[in-house]
Amino acid sequence: MIKNNNPLPVWSKENSFPIEGTLFEIPDICSKAKNKWCRKHYDRIEAHRGFHICPMGLSSYSTGEPSANIITAVRIADAYDNSKIKASCSFLPTLPKTLVLSSIKKSRNQKHQTPNEPTRPATPQQITTSNDSELIDFSLHEVRKFNRQIKRYSEEILHHIESIDKKTIEAKVKSIFASSSMMSIRLNIYDFEANPDIVTAQMPLSTSIYKKFDKARRILDVYAKDRGVKILPFDGNSYLEISAYQILDFLPFVIMENAIKYSPRDQEVSVKFEDDKESLTIITSSFGPLNTKEELRDIFGKRFRGEGAQIVDNGGGGYGLYFGKLICDMHDIGITVDSDQSYTNFNGIKYSTFTVTLNIKKNRN
Amino acid sequence: MILRKEYALSQLSDITALKGLERSVVPILCIDDEGLEYEQIIRTHGFNIRVLNDIQDIKAVKEYPVVICDIQGIGKSFASKYQGAHIIEEIKRHYPEKIVIAHTGQKHDARYNKFFLMADLMLPKDIDSDEWIDNLDSIIRKVIDPIEQWKRMRDYLYKQDISTRNVYLLELDYIKSILTKNKSTLANSKTLKALNPDVRGVIQGFVASLIFKMVIG
């Protein structure tokens, strides 16, 4: 039987029944439910991240990950059917969505700690002196993810080669190219971490920043479409070329990929180029989880992730902006981030406009 | 004290070896035992590229201002355990003005750093056609830039412990050669004749290189 460390009940596929949490028991409604309905419900929501209402009117929350537990058999604000549960004799307080999300996050963190290990973030010294096996794990995980996507798209074409139309083939091939390019970016970053000395020893080449952003946009467009996010056409243009190392390719990728990854569906990502006599400023704006002022201060730290970011996407490693800042420093590019402190609640998470601003001085002597 | 007409390297900034970017003018050699997957695409974009599976002698690279070199599986005739990395070292020893690109999937491996640092650029094995084209265009711009070419040669001379005065005198001869379109100014330079034969050979090779051919003819 699966052990449940979460305070809230979770669905057990093995038993086709929920397992009680450390704080909440299984309500009486569940014992009246038909297993067949329940199984159908959990199979349906397994891959769909978000809050759902079960056939008995109670709430469920799925992270959308195949191996993760589905929280269920509780009453969560705005995600229950009162007409079905009002007759229940069980203790069913209405839980705020944020409480559920933070409980998932905490139980996830506990899994990664040994029993006596204190809950404490790594110090900068620990981070820089450790052999970063987490980056290796993260990179392998990401590479496998992209490779899986390439296989899936390829098989979709192969299996329907006779009936598939040209437009669909084109879309799928673009997806294959995008996954492959994102895999290359991850591998380059791993090389950078493993052997940083060779990056600056290389001959810098004249590089158009606009072209780098444009390429990242073309590749990420497929990823954005998959996530229901729209990358708006770039506002402005720039012909500025700077002398740059190859690793600079990573910068527009990480900024735009983060913007897409943390955006809820139907939102937009915008990139604006303000080119004047003295400098080029590139502003990337998106709607993402709110970062507090304290989180913004630490956002360039290695493995640092804001609380909202961890809830929205638990697949990240907290490496993106850390490497982004290193690359900016290497090229004398100013980078600042901002998270609007006036926010909107969406699915129990505080969202606001997140902005990354790059500033490149033209007189670079 | 230097009693002769002095020039500044910046005087060459108006000298353009080529009016537009002519990709085909700069021969590129790629040495890779597995060939180059993007060879045809690179050629279709107008680059003058030749792909060899290996070379037997370092002189094989002589006519190519840009050499793309794999790290593993080549250089068998050189009998070095560092294979392609050893070829990079040899190219840099004999032809310091050439731009050498290490084409490798082993950027993470610090054991090769000594050789990687000799290369001007490292391109991973999984770059796409856009990246090939952009990188080769930038490299060609460097090959046909007389200031850039002299800076590379100057670095080499300093590494050979040539005195600052002699490097400066050679620089004046080089600038004069380019400005007056007379390669013999550098080829017959008194300073050059006083250098050791190995360094002299390298400079003479430089006089015969593409940059002189393009500027002087």
HADDOCK unambig.tbl for C-alpha pairs under 7 A between the chains (distance, minus, plus):
assign (segid A and resid 184 and name CA) (segid B and resid 126 and name CA) 6.63 0.50 0.50
assign (segid A and resid 191 and name CA) (segid B and resid 107 and name CA) 5.72 0.50 0.50
assign (segid A and resid 191 and name CA) (segid B and resid 108 and name CA) 4.41 0.50 0.50
assign (segid A and resid 194 and name CA) (segid B and resid 108 and name CA) 5.31 0.50 0.50
assign (segid A and resid 195 and name CA) (segid B and resid 108 and name CA) 5.10 0.50 0.50
assign (segid A and resid 195 and name CA) (segid B and resid 109 and name CA) 6.79 0.50 0.50
assign (segid A and resid 195 and name CA) (segid B and resid 110 and name CA) 5.98 0.50 0.50
assign (segid A and resid 198 and name CA) (segid B and resid 113 and name CA) 6.82 0.50 0.50
assign (segid A and resid 198 and name CA) (segid B and resid 116 and name CA) 6.94 0.50 0.50
assign (segid A and resid 198 and name CA) (segid B and resid 117 and name CA) 6.45 0.50 0.50
assign (segid A and resid 201 and name CA) (segid B and resid 117 and name CA) 5.89 0.50 0.50
assign (segid A and resid 202 and name CA) (segid B and resid 117 and name CA) 6.97 0.50 0.50
assign (segid A and resid 202 and name CA) (segid B and resid 120 and name CA) 5.46 0.50 0.50
assign (segid A and resid 202 and name CA) (segid B and resid 121 and name CA) 5.09 0.50 0.50
assign (segid A and resid 203 and name CA) (segid B and resid 120 and name CA) 5.14 0.50 0.50
assign (segid A and resid 203 and name CA) (segid B and resid 121 and name CA) 5.69 0.50 0.50
assign (segid A and resid 205 and name CA) (segid B and resid 138 and name CA) 6.08 0.50 0.50
assign (segid A and resid 206 and name CA) (segid B and resid 138 and name CA) 6.20 0.50 0.50
